[in-house]
Amino acid sequence: MSSKSTQYQITNNAITTFLTDYSASCYATSNTCSDLVINQLLHIYNPRGNMTTPACAKIILDFSEKEEKVKEIYNLSRVKVRPDDGRIYLVVKRKPISSTSYIGLVEKLYDLHYNVDDVTMEQYFEVWMDWRATETGVTEKTRKENRFLWNSLLKDAEITKISLKYLAVRDYLSFFRKLTKDRTMTRKRFNDMKSIMNGILYLAVENSIIDRNCLRDINYRQFTYKAENTNIKPYSEDERLQIIDHLSQHDDLYSLAILLDFYLVLRIGELKGLKWSDIQGDSIYIQRFINDKNQIVDDIKGHANEGKRFMPLTPKAKEILEKIKSLNLDIEFIFMRDGHP
């Protein structure tokens, strides 16, 4: 690590997935962590790059020691890469042990040999987050929300520092009662937090860390919650007409997009995802959205079948589309400007 800073700054290259063509011989012959492995470690355990040098050094040292022990037991020169999904793996007793990265593979092999199953929820949170990123279709946005909620409610909680196999229903009940007794938490926030805990425990069950997810044995009706803020007022008819009148005086693409949405009532991502080919007669087919990173997603939020739907085009909506057409000749997406939605 550089001596000119007390903090390790992670570069863009450091957060990329471990290269699938990284030489297997490097796994077996390297006596110290390579720069790529160091960057991977710090990306996992120090994603914001604000950890002190001694703390970073401890992470690297701990992994190096674990790696050396694994090399004493397993021949890492036999590590291979799956051609279909890029995961690296090693066959142990006729069973392939795989991971998306070298770090993950070393961790799994170490746990396999030393029977490391005495883990806490705090330790298993990162395992669960990595599993969601690599094995499920959960979006990055959702994972960020999970991490924010974890940091807010669970990170420093005593219950997350106790071994999972020693936790019982009474421990979770005690934790939940403390959180809800003064009605300081809404039901939604509580359920979002519980979903994170459920996910961690179910993965722990799947990986034989624990035998059962005892959150299933709790009656959640006993807890009290803060009232939800439902004081959300839609536009009045008068406000709606004022906005439409104002927008109708402008012919720029942005104003026309908002104006059309008053007639279609779509999510912003759905509006950005509209193509001219989606128009079918007097209707338009809503079948995709563009997320906040301008990535096209061929699905609708919620992933329910009814999310994909036909919306009727009123005469006014058709008139707005004709104005847009005159501004965007031969462009696939209806709301596209300079190559961007």
TIMARRO-304226 format. One record per residue (C-alpha): residue number from 1; residue in three letters; x, y, z. Coordinates in steps of 0.1 Angstrom, whole numbers, plus 2048, in hexadecimal, padded with zeros to 3 digits. Example, Ala and Ser with C-alpha at 12.3 -4.5 7.8 and 13.67 -1.06 7.14 Angstrom:
BEGIN
[1, 'ALA', [87B, 7D3, 84E]]
[2, 'SER', [889, 7F5, 847]]
This chain:
BEGIN
[1, 'MET', [800, 800, 800]]
[2, 'SER', [80B, 824, 7FA]]
[3, 'SER', [81C, 835, 817]]
[4, 'LYS', [812, 858, 80B]]
[5, 'SER', [7EF, 854, 819]]
[6, 'THR', [7E0, 847, 839]]
[7, 'GLN', [7C2, 83A, 826]]
[8, 'TYR', [7C0, 821, 80A]]
[9, 'GLN', [7B0, 830, 7EC]]
[10, 'ILE', [79F, 816, 7D6]]
[11, 'THR', [7A2, 81B, 7B0]]
[12, 'ASN', [788, 813, 796]]
[13, 'ASN', [79C, 7F5, 78B]]
[14, 'ALA', [79C, 7E8, 7AF]]
[15, 'ILE', [777, 7E3, 7B0]]
[16, 'THR', [774, 7CF, 790]]
[17, 'THR', [76C, 7AA, 792]]
[18, 'PHE', [78A, 794, 797]]
[19, 'LEU', [797, 78D, 773]]
[20, 'THR', [78C, 76B, 767]]
[21, 'ASP', [7AC, 766, 753]]
[22, 'TYR', [7C2, 76D, 771]]
[23, 'SER', [7DC, 752, 771]]
[24, 'ALA', [7D5, 734, 787]]
[25, 'SER', [7FA, 731, 78D]]
[26, 'CYS', [7F9, 753, 79E]]
[27, 'TYR', [7E2, 744, 7B8]]
[28, 'ALA', [7FB, 729, 7C1]]
[29, 'THR', [81C, 73B, 7BF]]
[30, 'SER', [815, 75D, 7CD]]
[31, 'ASN', [822, 760, 7F1]]
[32, 'THR', [812, 782, 7F6]]
[33, 'CYS', [7F2, 793, 7ED]]
[34, 'SER', [7F3, 7A2, 7CA]]
[35, 'ASP', [7E7, 7C6, 7C5]]
[36, 'LEU', [7C8, 7B8, 7B5]]
[37, 'VAL', [7C0, 7A2, 7D3]]
[38, 'ILE', [7C7, 7BF, 7EB]]
[39, 'ASN', [7AF, 7D5, 7D7]]
[40, 'GLN', [795, 7BA, 7D8]]
[41, 'LEU', [798, 7B6, 7FD]]
[42, 'LEU', [795, 7DB, 804]]
[43, 'HIS', [778, 7DE, 7ED]]
[44, 'ILE', [765, 7C4, 800]]
[45, 'TYR', [76F, 7CF, 823]]
[46, 'ASN', [775, 7F4, 81D]]
[47, 'PRO', [75E, 7FF, 800]]
[48, 'ARG', [760, 824, 808]]
[49, 'GLY', [786, 825, 80B]]
[50, 'ASN', [787, 836, 82D]]
[51, 'MET', [798, 81C, 842]]
[52, 'THR', [7B9, 823, 852]]
[53, 'THR', [7D9, 813, 846]]
[54, 'PRO', [7DD, 7FC, 865]]
[55, 'ALA', [7BA, 7F0, 860]]
[56, 'CYS', [7C0, 7E9, 83B]]
[57, 'ALA', [7E0, 7D7, 843]]
[58, 'LYS', [7CE, 7C0, 85C]]
[59, 'ILE', [7B5, 7B6, 842]]
[60, 'ILE', [7D0, 7AE, 829]]
[61, 'LEU', [7E5, 79C, 843]]
[62, 'ASP', [7C7, 787, 84F]]
[63, 'PHE', [7BF, 77C, 82B]]
[64, 'SER', [7E4, 774, 824]]
[65, 'GLU', [7E6, 75D, 842]]
[66, 'LYS', [7C6, 74C, 838]]
[67, 'GLU', [7D2, 749, 814]]
[68, 'GLU', [7F3, 738, 820]]
[69, 'LYS', [7E0, 71F, 834]]
[70, 'VAL', [7CA, 717, 817]]
[71, 'LYS', [7E8, 712, 801]]
[72, 'GLU', [7F6, 6F8, 819]]
[73, 'ILE', [7D6, 6E3, 815]]
[74, 'TYR', [7CB, 6E9, 7F1]]
[75, 'ASN', [7DE, 6EB, 7D0]]
[76, 'LEU', [7D2, 70D, 7C3]]
[77, 'SER', [7E5, 708, 7A3]]
[78, 'ARG', [7C7, 6F2, 799]]
[79, 'VAL', [7AE, 70F, 79B]]
[80, 'LYS', [79A, 712, 77B]]
[81, 'VAL', [782, 72A, 76C]]
[82, 'ARG', [75F, 721, 760]]
[83, 'PRO', [75B, 72C, 73C]]
[84, 'ASP', [735, 732, 740]]
[85, 'ASP', [734, 74A, 75E]]
[86, 'GLY', [758, 752, 765]]
[87, 'ARG', [758, 745, 789]]
[88, 'ILE', [778, 735, 795]]
[89, 'TYR', [777, 713, 7A6]]
[90, 'LEU', [78C, 6F7, 7B5]]
[91, 'VAL', [780, 6D3, 7B6]]
[92, 'VAL', [783, 6C6, 7DA]]
[93, 'LYS', [779, 6A1, 7E0]]
[94, 'ARG', [767, 6A1, 7BF]]
[95, 'LYS', [753, 6C0, 7C8]]
[96, 'PRO', [75A, 6E1, 7B7]]
[97, 'ILE', [75E, 6FE, 7CF]]
[98, 'SER', [758, 71E, 7BC]]
[99, 'SER', [757, 744, 7C0]]
[100, 'THR', [756, 764, 7AC]]
[101, 'SER', [778, 76E, 7B8]]
[102, 'TYR', [799, 761, 7C5]]
[103, 'ILE', [792, 770, 7E7]]
[104, 'GLY', [771, 75E, 7E9]]
[105, 'LEU', [77F, 73D, 7DF]]
[106, 'VAL', [79B, 73F, 7F9]]
[107, 'GLU', [781, 748, 814]]
[108, 'LYS', [76B, 72A, 80A]]
[109, 'LEU', [788, 712, 80A]]
[110, 'TYR', [794, 71E, 82C]]
[111, 'ASP', [771, 71B, 83A]]
[112, 'LEU', [76D, 6F8, 82B]]
[113, 'HIS', [78D, 6EB, 83B]]
[114, 'TYR', [78A, 6FC, 85D]]
[115, 'ASN', [765, 6F8, 860]]
[116, 'VAL', [760, 71D, 866]]
[117, 'ASP', [73B, 720, 86D]]
[118, 'ASP', [73C, 735, 88D]]
[119, 'VAL', [732, 755, 87B]]
[120, 'THR', [71E, 773, 885]]
[121, 'MET', [704, 786, 872]]
[122, 'GLU', [71D, 7A3, 86F]]
[123, 'GLN', [736, 78C, 85F]]
[124, 'TYR', [71D, 77B, 848]]
[125, 'PHE', [70D, 79C, 83C]]
[126, 'GLU', [72A, 7A1, 823]]
[127, 'VAL', [727, 77C, 817]]
[128, 'TRP', [702, 782, 812]]
[129, 'MET', [708, 7A2, 7FF]]
[130, 'ASP', [721, 791, 7E8]]
[131, 'TRP', [709, 774, 7E2]]
[132, 'ARG', [6ED, 78D, 7D8]]
[133, 'ALA', [705, 79F, 7C0]]
[134, 'THR', [711, 77F, 7AF]]
[135, 'GLU', [6F6, 765, 7B2]]
[136, 'THR', [6D5, 779, 7B0]]
[137, 'GLY', [6C5, 794, 79B]]
[138, 'VAL', [6C3, 7AD, 7B7]]
[139, 'THR', [6CC, 7D0, 7AA]]
[140, 'GLU', [6E9, 7E5, 7B6]]
[141, 'LYS', [6D0, 7FF, 7C2]]
[142, 'THR', [6BF, 7E6, 7D8]]
[143, 'ARG', [6E0, 7DA, 7E6]]
[144, 'LYS', [6EA, 7FE, 7EE]]
[145, 'GLU', [6C9, 802, 801]]
[146, 'ASN', [6D1, 7E1, 814]]
[147, 'ARG', [6F3, 7EE, 81E]]
[148, 'PHE', [6E5, 810, 829]]
[149, 'LEU', [6CA, 7FF, 83F]]
[150, 'TRP', [6E4, 7E6, 84D]]
[151, 'ASN', [6FB, 803, 857]]
[152, 'SER', [6DE, 816, 866]]
[153, 'LEU', [6CD, 7FB, 87B]]
[154, 'LEU', [6E2, 7DB, 87D]]
[155, 'LYS', [707, 7E2, 879]]
[156, 'ASP', [70E, 7EB, 89D]]
[157, 'ALA', [6F2, 7D6, 8AD]]
[158, 'GLU', [6FD, 7BD, 8C7]]
[159, 'ILE', [6E9, 7A1, 8B7]]
[160, 'THR', [6FD, 7A3, 897]]
[161, 'LYS', [71D, 79C, 8AA]]
[162, 'ILE', [711, 77B, 8B9]]
[163, 'SER', [718, 75A, 8A7]]
[164, 'LEU', [6FA, 750, 892]]
[165, 'LYS', [6F9, 72D, 8A0]]
[166, 'TYR', [6F4, 73B, 8C3]]
[167, 'LEU', [6D8, 752, 8BB]]
[168, 'ALA', [6B5, 747, 8C4]]
[169, 'VAL', [691, 755, 8C0]]
[170, 'ARG', [693, 766, 8E1]]
[171, 'ASP', [6B2, 77A, 8D6]]
[172, 'TYR', [6A0, 787, 8B7]]
[173, 'LEU', [681, 78F, 8CB]]
[174, 'SER', [694, 7A3, 8E4]]
[175, 'PHE', [6A5, 7B6, 8C7]]
[176, 'PHE', [685, 7BD, 8B5]]
[177, 'ARG', [673, 7C8, 8D5]]
[178, 'LYS', [68E, 7E2, 8DD]]
[179, 'LEU', [68B, 7F0, 8BA]]
[180, 'THR', [665, 7F3, 8B9]]
[181, 'LYS', [65B, 7FA, 8DD]]
[182, 'ASP', [65A, 820, 8DA]]
[183, 'ARG', [64A, 81F, 8B7]]
[184, 'THR', [669, 830, 8A8]]
[185, 'MET', [66A, 819, 889]]
[186, 'THR', [650, 816, 86D]]
[187, 'ARG', [644, 7F3, 863]]
[188, 'LYS', [654, 7F7, 841]]
[189, 'ARG', [676, 800, 84F]]
[190, 'PHE', [673, 7E3, 868]]
[191, 'ASN', [66A, 7CA, 84C]]
[192, 'ASP', [686, 7D7, 836]]
[193, 'MET', [69F, 7D0, 852]]
[194, 'LYS', [68F, 7AE, 859]]
[195, 'SER', [693, 7A5, 834]]
[196, 'ILE', [6B9, 7AB, 837]]
[197, 'MET', [6BB, 795, 856]]
[198, 'ASN', [6A5, 77A, 845]]
[199, 'GLY', [6BB, 77A, 826]]
[200, 'ILE', [6DB, 775, 83B]]
[201, 'LEU', [6CB, 759, 84F]]
[202, 'TYR', [6BD, 747, 831]]
[203, 'LEU', [6DF, 747, 820]]
[204, 'ALA', [6EF, 73B, 841]]
[205, 'VAL', [6D6, 71E, 840]]
[206, 'GLU', [6DE, 717, 81C]]
[207, 'ASN', [703, 715, 824]]
[208, 'SER', [6FD, 6FF, 843]]
[209, 'ILE', [709, 71A, 85B]]
[210, 'ILE', [6E8, 717, 86F]]
[211, 'ASP', [6CC, 6FD, 86D]]
[212, 'ARG', [6AE, 715, 86D]]
[213, 'ASN', [6A4, 739, 868]]
[214, 'CYS', [693, 73F, 889]]
[215, 'LEU', [685, 761, 87D]]
[216, 'ARG', [669, 74B, 86E]]
[217, 'ASP', [65E, 742, 892]]
[218, 'ILE', [656, 766, 89C]]
[219, 'ASN', [633, 775, 89D]]
[220, 'TYR', [639, 799, 890]]
[221, 'ARG', [617, 7A5, 899]]
[222, 'GLN', [622, 7AB, 8BD]]
[223, 'PHE', [638, 7C9, 8B4]]
[224, 'THR', [62D, 7ED, 8B1]]
[225, 'TYR', [638, 805, 896]]
[226, 'LYS', [63A, 829, 88E]]
[227, 'ALA', [61D, 836, 878]]
[228, 'GLU', [626, 839, 854]]
[229, 'ASN', [626, 85B, 844]]
[230, 'THR', [60A, 858, 82B]]
[231, 'ASN', [604, 87E, 827]]
[232, 'ILE', [60D, 87D, 802]]
[233, 'LYS', [5F8, 894, 7EE]]
[234, 'PRO', [5F5, 890, 7C8]]
[235, 'TYR', [5F1, 8AE, 7B1]]
[236, 'SER', [5CF, 8BE, 7B2]]
[237, 'GLU', [5BD, 8C1, 791]]
[238, 'ASP', [5C4, 8E6, 791]]
[239, 'GLU', [5E9, 8E1, 797]]
[240, 'ARG', [5EA, 8C6, 77C]]
[241, 'LEU', [5DB, 8DD, 763]]
[242, 'GLN', [5F3, 8F9, 76C]]
[243, 'ILE', [611, 8E3, 767]]
[244, 'ILE', [603, 8D5, 746]]
[245, 'ASP', [5FC, 8F9, 73A]]
[246, 'HIS', [620, 904, 743]]
[247, 'LEU', [630, 8E5, 732]]
[248, 'SER', [61B, 8E9, 713]]
[249, 'GLN', [62C, 90A, 70C]]
[250, 'HIS', [64E, 8F9, 708]]
[251, 'ASP', [659, 8E2, 6EC]]
[252, 'ASP', [679, 8D5, 6FB]]
[253, 'LEU', [67C, 8AF, 700]]
[254, 'TYR', [67E, 8B2, 726]]
[255, 'SER', [65D, 8C5, 729]]
[256, 'LEU', [64C, 8AE, 710]]
[257, 'ALA', [657, 890, 724]]
[258, 'ILE', [648, 89D, 744]]
[259, 'LEU', [629, 8A8, 731]]
[260, 'LEU', [624, 885, 722]]
[261, 'ASP', [628, 875, 744]]
[262, 'PHE', [609, 889, 750]]
[263, 'TYR', [5F5, 876, 736]]
[264, 'LEU', [606, 854, 73A]]
[265, 'VAL', [60F, 854, 760]]
[266, 'LEU', [62F, 83F, 75E]]
[267, 'ARG', [64D, 83B, 774]]
[268, 'ILE', [66A, 850, 769]]
[269, 'GLY', [67F, 832, 75F]]
[270, 'GLU', [662, 824, 74B]]
[271, 'LEU', [65E, 846, 739]]
[272, 'LYS', [683, 846, 730]]
[273, 'GLY', [681, 822, 723]]
[274, 'LEU', [665, 829, 70A]]
[275, 'LYS', [66D, 821, 6E5]]
[276, 'TRP', [65A, 82C, 6C6]]
[277, 'SER', [655, 807, 6BE]]
[278, 'ASP', [641, 804, 6DF]]
[279, 'ILE', [625, 818, 6CF]]
[280, 'GLN', [60A, 800, 6C3]]
[281, 'GLY', [5EB, 812, 6B5]]
[282, 'ASP', [5DA, 825, 6D0]]
[283, 'SER', [5F0, 816, 6EC]]
[284, 'ILE', [614, 815, 6F7]]
[285, 'TYR', [624, 7F6, 706]]
[286, 'ILE', [637, 7FC, 727]]
[287, 'GLN', [651, 7E0, 728]]
[288, 'ARG', [673, 7ED, 734]]
[289, 'PHE', [683, 809, 748]]
[290, 'ILE', [6A3, 81C, 74A]]
[291, 'ASN', [6B3, 81E, 76C]]
[292, 'ASP', [6C5, 83B, 77D]]
[293, 'LYS', [6E5, 830, 76D]]
[294, 'ASN', [6D5, 831, 74A]]
[295, 'GLN', [6D6, 80B, 747]]
[296, 'ILE', [6BA, 7FB, 733]]
[297, 'VAL', [6A7, 7E1, 747]]
[298, 'ASP', [690, 7CB, 732]]
[299, 'ASP', [678, 7C7, 74F]]
[300, 'ILE', [661, 7DC, 765]]
[301, 'LYS', [666, 7E5, 78A]]
[302, 'GLY', [658, 7CA, 7A0]]
[303, 'HIS', [65E, 7AF, 785]]
[304, 'ALA', [639, 7A6, 785]]
[305, 'ASN', [628, 79C, 765]]
[306, 'GLU', [60E, 7B7, 768]]
[307, 'GLY', [62A, 7D1, 768]]
[308, 'LYS', [62D, 7CE, 743]]
[309, 'ARG', [60D, 7DE, 736]]
[310, 'PHE', [5FC, 7F2, 71A]]
[311, 'MET', [5F4, 816, 721]]
[312, 'PRO', [5D9, 828, 70C]]
[313, 'LEU', [5E5, 846, 6F8]]
[314, 'THR', [5CC, 863, 6FA]]
[315, 'PRO', [5CA, 87C, 6DD]]
[316, 'LYS', [5DF, 894, 6F2]]
[317, 'ALA', [5F9, 87A, 6F9]]
[318, 'LYS', [5FB, 873, 6D3]]
[319, 'GLU', [5FF, 898, 6CD]]
[320, 'ILE', [61C, 89A, 6E5]]
[321, 'LEU', [62D, 87C, 6D5]]
[322, 'GLU', [62A, 88D, 6B3]]
[323, 'LYS', [63D, 8AB, 6C0]]
[324, 'ILE', [658, 894, 6CF]]
[325, 'LYS', [65A, 882, 6AE]]
[326, 'SER', [662, 8A2, 69C]]
[327, 'LEU', [67F, 8A8, 6B4]]
[328, 'ASN', [68D, 885, 6B3]]
[329, 'LEU', [68E, 876, 690]]
[330, 'ASP', [69B, 853, 68C]]
[331, 'ILE', [6A2, 84E, 6B1]]
[332, 'GLU', [699, 82C, 6C1]]
[333, 'PHE', [68F, 83A, 6E4]]
[334, 'ILE', [674, 854, 6E7]]
[335, 'PHE', [687, 869, 701]]
[336, 'MET', [6AB, 869, 6F5]]
[337, 'ARG', [6C2, 887, 6F3]]
[338, 'ASP', [6E6, 886, 6E8]]
[339, 'GLY', [6E7, 861, 6ED]]
[340, 'HIS', [6DA, 862, 711]]
[341, 'PRO', [6B6, 85E, 71F]]
